[in-house]
C-alpha cells in the first residue's frame, strides 16, 4: 500500500494495548445496585459516554471480570447490532466482555484520531465478523488491524475538525428534539384553549373553547380509500412511469407533509388506481396505521391509504395537525389482530374539533411554522452528516490534508453561530 508522505502504517497492537471487561452474575441482582457506570455494547454509537443504563457495586467488580477504566478510554463494540462502533468514556466506567478498550501510545497516536480511523474502517471490520446468527469480531481482530496515521500534530488537527462537525450535528439533533417538544406542547394548548382566550366547555372528548363544535369526520370531509393492491414484483407492467404513487411508508415517514415518493406508475397503472390532488390529507390504515400527511403533489395512492378532503371550507392543514394528536388514541382503539388495520367505517364517525375557519387557519399557521423550523434543523443535520462522512473519508485517505482547510470556522463562537442558523 502506498502511503502519503510522512504517514505511517502499524498494527494496532504495536502502538496500543487492549482489554475487555465482563458481566457480573445476573443471578445476583444486588450486583447491579451500585454507582459504578457499566457500559454494554449496545450503548456504543460513535458517541461520548457520560452515564450508562446500568450501574455496578464494588463487590460486582471484585467478583467478576468486569473492570473499571478511566475517563478518556476509547471503546469499540465487538458483539451485537453495534459491532465496530466506538465511544469515548467521559467518566470512569466498567465495560462488559462485548467491548474492547483501547489504550494508545500517546507519544505516537492521538486517541481521538484512532477513534475516527476506526469509524472510517468499520466496513472492513464488519467484513471480518464470524459466528452464527449474530456474527461478531474479536479482540484479536481489533489488535491485528492496520492503522494508518500522519504525524501526531496532524492527527490532533484531524480529530479537532471531525469533532467540531460532530458537535454541530449534535446541536442540530438537540434543536430537532426541542422543536418536537415545542410542537407537542403547542398542540396540547391550542387544541384545548384555542387562540382567543374563550371560556371552556366540557365535551365528550375534552374541554374546548365554548364556540367550538365537535363533529364527525364524515360531516366535514369526504373519506375515500386509495386503490391499487399490486406489488412491483407481481405486476411490474404497471410501474415505472412518470406518475407519483404514494404508499404507506411514504406517509409514515413524511413528518406531516408528503414531499417525496418511492414508486411511480405508468398510464396502465393509473387506470387501475385512484388519483388524489395536491392538498389531500392521507392517513395510513394498514401496517403502520394512523400516520397522516398532506400531499404536496397530485398522486395515485395505494389501497392501504385513506384520503380525507374537507368539503365545507375547513382547513386541511388544521385537520392534518389535529389528526396527528389522535394517533395514539387510534392506535389503542384499532381492532387487534395479527396485523392491525383500520378502515373507512372506523374513521367516518371519528370526533373532530371544529373552530371557526379563521381560527383553524391561525392554529395551522402556528403549527406549520414550528414544523418548518424543525425541517430546517433536519436539513442542516443531514447536510452536516454528509459533510462529516465526506471529511472522514478524505482526511483518513489524505485526499485532502488538514493544513489545506480553513479551520477558523472551528472556533467555538463560529461553530455555535453556524448551528443556530
Buried (B, 14 or more C-beta within 10 A) or exposed (E): EEEEEEEBEBEBBEBBEBBBBBBBEEEBEEBBEBEBBBBBBBBBEBBBBEEBEBBBBEBBBEBBEBBBBEEEBBBBBBBBEBBBBBBBBBBEBBBBBBBBBBBBEEEBBBBBBBBBBBBBBBEEBEEBBEEEEEEBBBBEBBBEBEBBBBEBEBBBBBBBBBBBBBBBBBBBBEBBEEBBEEBEEBBEEBBEBBBEEBEBEEEEEEEBBEBBEBBEBBEBBEBBBBBBEBEEEEBEEBBEBEBBBBBBBBBBEBBBBBBEBEBBBBEEBBEBBBBBEEBBBBBBBBEBBBBBBBBEBEBBBBBBBBBBBBEEEBBBBBBBBBBBBBBEEBEEEBEEEEEBBBEEEBBEEBBBBBBBEEBBBBBBEBBBEBBEBBBBBBEBBEEBBEBBEEBBEEBBEBEEBBEEBEEEEBEEEEBEEBBEE
